[in-house]
Amino acid sequence: MTKPIEVRNPRTGKFDYVIIPPPPKLLSQQCHRLRRGQIHWQEIGIEGRIEALKQWKQAILSERKQLTDALVNDTGRLSASILEIDSFLNSIDKWCNLAPQLLQETAKNTSIPFIALQQTAVPYPLVAVISPWNFPLLLSTIDTIPALLAGCAVIVKPSEITPRFVAPLMMTLNTIPQLRDVLNFVEGAGQTGASLIEEVDIVCFTGSVETGRVVAETAAKNFIPAFLELGGKDPAIVLESADLDLATSAILWGAVFNSGQSCLSIERIYVAESIFSEFYHQLVAKAHRLQLAYPTVESGEIGPIISENQAAIINEHLQDAISKGAVIHCGGKVEKLGGGWWCRPTVLTEIDNSMKVMTEETFGPIMPIMPFSTVEEAIDLANDSIYGLSAAIFAESAELAFEIGMQLDVGAISINDAGLTAMMHEGEKNSFKFSGLGGSRMGAAGLKRFLRKKAFLIKTNSTKDPWWFNDGE
């Protein structure tokens, strides 16, 4: 018998929900069922797959309130949940529009006049998507939608910390028989995810570096591809010429949206010495205006810390910084309200790289600021990390910002803005260093990585090839 898992409510602190992971035999049976369904799913072609996904979108719209309520209970926040659902629905439209062109087969001549090339691709039969708790719906579907359109079947294992959204989502899914046969969500913790990797042909994982390494090693042993989206410690560089009002507003959003619980949050801020004081005073003033979403979800912009373990990490980072001389200008503590853990937007100065808040992923609304004297120093500071997810650069000249960005070891750079990859998924990017592994989940590659390419090399005449053996004829 699989042991039930109790789920904590991030606003009340109460364990008010229970999930029961499937035993390994049942999980295996579910995977075999999806594999059988995938054969027909591939055969109906891209038009049939698009039609099924569009029907699913309509079913979701009809149950939107139930899905929103479940996400709010999972995460304790409202506005980000609404944005999350909107992003998910928009991704269905986007990929349905892009997929027909991306899946076109091509034929062309080659460097050998009598050999033609026909290029095609076939989907991996079964994809595993293992997703985290910070954006439960969006990150469980960001890889799922393009994989389905590519012709794959998909099995999703969301985080056991935020599983409530699965029930209303499955209710909508079960109204679309063709889609129900190739998509399933399973509940469970790490062991369920580990078992899943043994059953599939390709795995997409979003989560910590520590767990991502285990996923990659297991996938390698099984000789299957692994696409990993892991941690971040994103820097922002603010040059002397930057528009400070714009920079402080963008960085504040980039650092504290979803209470900083995002891999692409701004977690380190480097500011030119000449504007350092003015910058952090502006940032503090704007941070003070943000309120906690307490006692109700409509009370403010800053929701609770979803994971109790993460609340402890944020507190540890703050205490470490304070003990080493950091100055807190606003916020500065993790507090318990109504049973949930909360942290107000926090600005710190007098920072150095001996502090965990500058080197380890904090995943909270924490904004440590450090001055720099030269652009070269700013680049060195920004690159001084094991992570390489994304970054932000603020400058009067976009050309100068681009030149700096070319020297940063990250996969995406927002110029005169922050966290743009959260809103715009068209640009292909790779995660550098320990921030990830594998092809881009954005842009055309986000769909094509679920396909294995085939090349048909076609001899077009009966002439003997010049490299054949001379058989005497």
N, C-alpha and C positions, 0 to 999 in steps of 0.2 A: 504494500500500500504506500503510495507517494504521500509524503508528509505535507499537510496544508501550510501555506505561508500567510501569516497575518500582515496586513498592509496598514501603514500609519497614515493618518490624515495630517498634512503639513500645517494646517491652520489650527487644529485642536490638539494635536499630539496624540490623539486616541487611535488605537488599532481597531478600525471599524469596517474592514473589508478583508475578505479571505480569498485566496486563489489556491487551486490544487494543480500542481504540475502533472503533466501526463507521464505515466510510467514509460520506461524506454520502449517496451513492446508496442504500446499504443502510439508513441511518437513515430516509431518506424512504420507502423501501418498507415499513419497519416501521410507520411512522406511517399509511400508507395502509391497511395491514392492520388496524390498530386502528380506523380510521374505519369500515371495512366491518363489523367486529364490533360496533361501537357501535349500529348500526341495530337489530340483533336484541336487544342488551342493553337498549335502551330499550323495545322492544316487549314483553319478558317481564314488565315491570312490577316494582314494588317487591318483591313476594313472591318472584319468581324471583331477583332480585338478592340478597335477604337469604339465600335458601337457598344460593346459590353461595358467598357469603362465610362462611356457617357451615360449609360443607364445607371451605373453605380453612383455617379455624381448626382444625378437627380434623386436617387434614393437617399443619399446623404443629406441633400438639401431639405428633404421632407422630414428628416429626423435631426435636424441641426441643433435644436434646443437640447435634446437628450445628450448629444455628443458634447456640446458646450458644457453642460452641467457636469458631465463625467470628467472632462478635462479640468474644470475648475476644482473639483474635489481631488483630483490627482495632484495638482500643482499649487492650489491656493491662490491663483491669480486669474483675473478676468480678461483684461485687454490683450495680454499676450496670447491667451487661449483663443480669442476671437481672431487675432492675426494669424495664429497657427492654422486654424481651420481654413481661413481664406487662402493662405499660401498653399495648403494641400490641394484645395479645389482648383486653384489657378495652375498648379503643376499638372493636373490631369489635362486641362485645356492645352497647356503649352506642349506637353509631350505628344498629345494626339495630333497637334498641328505639325510637329516636327518629324514624327516617326516615318510617315510615308516616304519622304525624301531621303531620310537617313538609311532606310532599308532597301533602297533601289539597288538592283543588281546591275553590274556594268560589264561591258564587253569592249575589248580594245585590241589593236594590233600590238605586236611586240617587236623587239629588235631583230627577231628572226622572221623573215618575210612569210614563211609557210607555216608558222605557228601562231594561232590566235589564243587570246586569254579571255576566259569567262570567269569573272569574280563573283562569288556569292558568299553567304555566311549562314550558319545554323546556330540556334540558341543553345545555351547550356540548359539541360532539361530542368534542373531544380536548383533554385537559389535560396540560400539562407540569409536573412537580414536580422542581425542582432543589434538592438537599438537601446539608447540610454534614457534617463529619466528627465532631462532638462526640457526637451521639447518632445513629449511622448508620441504624439500623432505625426508631426512633421518628419521626425527622424526615423520613424518606423516605415514611412512611405516614400521618402525622398529617393531611395534606390528601388523601391518596389514598383513604382509606376513605370519607369523606363524598362525595367526587367520584364514586366508583363507585356509591354508593347513589343519588345524584342522577340517574344514568343516563349519565354520561360514560364515555368510554374514557380511560385514563391511561397516560402514559409517564414513567418515573422515571429521573432521572440522579443517582445518589448521588455523593458525593465520591470522587475518585480516590485519596484518602489512606486511606479505609476501605471498600474494595469487597468484602472477602471474604464478607460475609454474603449477598451477592446470589446466589451459586451454590446454597446450601441453600434459600434462599427460593424461587428459581425452580424448584427440584426439586419443592417442594410445589405451587407454582402450576400446573405442567404436569400435575398430576393432576386439575385441575378445568377441563375443556375450555371451558365457557362463560366462565369468568373469564380463562383464558389468551388468549382472543380479544380481550379489551379491556384487558389490563394487561400491561405489559412493563417490565423494568428494563434500562437500557443503561449500559455502563461507558464512562468517558472523563473527560477533563479539561474545562477551560474552553471549548475550541473545540467540543466535542460539545454542551455546554450552549447555546452561541451558535447552533449550527446547529439545535438543537431548537426554539428560540423561533421560527424561521422556518417551522416546520411545524405549529404548533398554534393553538388558538383562545383559549387562556387559559394563563397561567403563574403558578405559585406558586414563589417563590424564598425560601430561607432562607440567609443568609450575611452577608458584610461589606457595609458601606455603599458602599464603592468599587465592588464588583461589582454590588450592587443598583441603583445609579444607571445602570449600563450596561444592565442587564436592563430597567429601566423605560423608558429611552430607546428601546431596540429595540422593546419592546412597543408604545410609543406610535406609532412609525413604522409598525408593522404594524396599528395600530388594534385591538389586543386588550387585555383587562384584564390587569393585573399585580398580584399580591398579594405584598407584600414583608415578610418578617420579618427585621430586620437587627440591628445591634449594640445593646448596652446598657451602661450604667455605673450600675447600680442603687444608689441610696442607702438607707441605714437611718438612721432618726432615733430616738434613745433619750432619752426625757424623764426628768426627775428622779424621777417617780412610778413608773417602770417596774419590773417584777419582773426584777432583774438576772440571776438564775439562768436564768429562762426566756429572757430576751433574749440572753444570751451563748450559750446552747445553740442557739437558733434561728439566730442570725447565723452562728455557726460552721458549721452545716450549710449554710446558704444561701450561704456564701462559698466553701466548699471541697469540697462534694459534686461528684463527678466531677472532682476536682482543680481546681475553679473553672472548668472548661471548659463554661460554659453562658452563654447570652446574658442569663439572668435571675439570674446570680450577684450577690450583694451585693459591690460593689466600692468603696463609700465608706461610712464609718460616722461619723455625727455624734452626739456624746454630750454631754448637759448637763454643764457644768463641775463642778457639785457632786458628781457621781458618776463623773467621768471616770477617776480613778485606780483606784477600786474596779472599774469596768467592765473596763478593759483588763487588770488583773491577773487577774480571773476568766477572761477570754477567753484569755489566754496560758496559764493553768494547764490549761484544757480542750484547747487546741490542742496542748500538749505530749503529751497522752495519745494522740493519733492517730499511727498508724505508717504507713510506706510499705508498699505491697503488693509488697514485695521481700524476699527473692529469689523468693518465689512469689506468685501472685495471692491466696492466702489469708493472707499475712503481715500485712496491714494494710488500712487503709481508703483510703489515698491512692494512686491509680494513677499511671502515668507521664503525661507531657505527650505527647499523641498526635501532634501536628504538630511537626516539628523547627523549622519557621519560628516557631511560636508560642513554643517554648522560648526562642528568641533574643529575642523581644519581651518576654517576662516578665523575662528577665535584664536587658535594656536599661532597663526601667521601674525595676527594683530599683536598678541602679547609678546611674541618674539621681536617684532619691530619696535614696540614701545620699550622693551628692556634694553635694546641696543641704541636708544637715543632718538627714535623717530618722534616727530611732533604731529599730533592729531589736531586738525583744524575743524573737523565736523565728523559726526558719527563716532566711530572708534570702538564699538563693542557689539557683541552678539547678545541680544536680550530675548527673554522668554515672555511672550504675551499670549494669553489664552491657550497655553499649551504648545504653541508653535514657536519656532525660532526665527528671529528677525534681525536684520542688520541695516541700519540707515546708511545712505551714501557717505563714504568715508574718504577724506582727503588727507594724505600724509606728506610731509616734507622731512628734510634731514635724513634722507634715505641713503643706504649704501648696499652694495651687492653681497654683504654678509647676511642680509636679512632674507628670510624665506619668502616674504612678500614680493621680492624682486627676482627670485629664482625658481620657485615652485608654483604650480598652478593653484591659484587661490579659489577661483570660481565663486566670487562674491563681489558685491558692489564697492570694491576697494580701489582707490586711485592714488598710488604712490608716485610722487613727482621728483625728478632729479634734474638739476641744471647741467648744461654742457657749454663748453667754450668754443668749440669748433665743430664744423659739420663732420669732419673725420671722427671726432670723439663720439658724436651722436650715432654714427653708423656702427662704430665698434661696440658701443653700449647696447644698441638694438640687436646686434648679432651675437651678443654674449649670452646665449641661451641654448638649451638642448632642443628647444622647440623652434618650428619654422612654419607656422600656419599662415598668418597674415599680419599686416601692419597698416599703419596710417601715417601719412606725411602731410603737413600743413605748411604752405609757402605761397607767397604772392605769385611766383612763377611756376606754372605746371611743368615747364621744361626742366627746371632745377629739381623739382620734386621727383620727376621721372628719372633723372640722372641718379638721384640718391636711391630711389627704389631699385634700380638695377644692381645696386651694391648690397641689398638686403637679402639674406638667406631665408626668404619666405615665398609662399606660393601665390599670394594675392596682396596687392597694395591698393588701398583706398587713398586717393589724392584729394585733399581738402574735404574729406568726409571720413567716416569711420564705420566699419562693419558692413560695407556695402554688399559683400557676398551673402549676407543674410537676406537681402532683398532682390538681388540680381544674380541669376544662376546661369547666364549665357556664357560667361567666360570660363574656358577650360583652365584648370589650375591643378598643380600637384602640391601635396604637403611635403615640406622639406624636413630634414632631420627626423626627430622622434615624433613629429606631428602626424605621420601617416605613411602609408605604403600603397602603391598600386596606382592605376589610372584615375583620371579626374572623374568625379561624380557630377561635374557640371559641364555644360556645353554638350556638343555632339558626342563626345567620348562617354558621357554619362549613360548613353544607351548602347553605343557600339561595344563597350567592354563586356556586355553580356552575350556577345556573339563570337563564335569561332569561325575564322575565315577559311573558305575553301577556294582553291584555284583550279580551274579546269583548263588544261593546256591542250589545245586542239590542233592536230595536224590537218592542214587544209588542202594538201594535194598528195599525189601518190609518188612523188619524187623521193628517192632514197636520201636519207640524211647524210650530209658530208662526213659526219663523225662515226657513222656505222663502220663495222668491219667490212673489208673488201672480200665478198664471198665468191669472187671469181666470175660473176655474171656481167 
